[in-house]
Every structure is written in C-alpha cells, then in structure tokens.
Amino acid sequence: MEMIFVGNGEEPEPEPPVVEEGIYTISTAHDGDTVIDIPKSSVGNGVKPIIYQSGTSWNQKFYIRPEENGTYIIMSANSGKVLEVSGGIYTEGKSIVQSEYTGFENQQWRFISGPEGSCAIECMKQEIVL
C-alpha cells in the first residue's frame, strides 16, 4: 500500500481521516479481497503480518484505538498484540511485527487520506507504510 501526494501550491493537503475506535479489517489498496492477516492466528511476539485472502477469522481483524496525540494503536483482535516496526528502527532485515504494547513511536500509526475514500497507514517513527 503506497500513496504519494503531489501538491501544486494551490490546494491544501487533505485532512487526515478520523478513524473511530473499533474493530476493523485492513484491506490492501490493490485488491479489496486481500487483507492484513496474522498467520496461523499466532499470539506470539515478533510474528510478521502477511497479505492473505479475506475471511472472517479474528486473526484478520484489528482493534484501532485513537491516542491523545492524534496517532492510533493497531492491535490484533485475536492476539491482543499491537503492530510495530521491529526493534524501533526500520532497516534492511527489520519489518512490521506484532508485539506487546509499550507505547513507543514504533507502535504509533497515522492515517493519510487517499483517493476515493481510501487511506494509507504510516508508522510515526519511521514513516513506513503498512
């Protein structure tokens, strides 16, 4: 999921969408039939989410909670673990994983408005798009 906004100096940047607290399925931009999935319903730390065919399992549902600073926490509804950039720094070999909640920036996400009501989800720490 990648989005690029090009401003011409005349139009303001789009307002970030307001996402209400609740349980969501996160679909991919290129195909609405594929979603973010925690493989094999794992509840362990360090598990990398995958893109998988949409279903009804709880390992494909995420509790999204707004924080006071305008960011969001994205928690697996199945495991209770949050999505984070592994180790706090995105470098080669690091990735997005589920882990215990710490409240650090590598677990804080923001939503960026996109075309036709879509949005991208970006980590505040490293500007990595989910």
Secondary structure as GFF3:
##gff-version 3
##sequence-region A 1 130
A	DSSP	beta_strand	22	24	.	.	.	ID=ss1
A	DSSP	beta_strand	34	37	.	.	.	ID=ss2
A	DSSP	three_ten_helix	39	41	.	.	.	ID=ss3
A	DSSP	beta_strand	50	53	.	.	.	ID=ss4
A	DSSP	three_ten_helix	58	60	.	.	.	ID=ss5
A	DSSP	beta_strand	62	66	.	.	.	ID=ss6
A	DSSP	beta_strand	72	76	.	.	.	ID=ss7
A	DSSP	beta_strand	82	85	.	.	.	ID=ss8
A	DSSP	three_ten_helix	86	88	.	.	.	ID=ss9
A	DSSP	beta_strand	96	99	.	.	.	ID=ss10
A	DSSP	three_ten_helix	105	107	.	.	.	ID=ss11
A	DSSP	beta_strand	109	113	.	.	.	ID=ss12
A	DSSP	three_ten_helix	115	117	.	.	.	ID=ss13
A	DSSP	beta_strand	119	123	.	.	.	ID=ss14
###
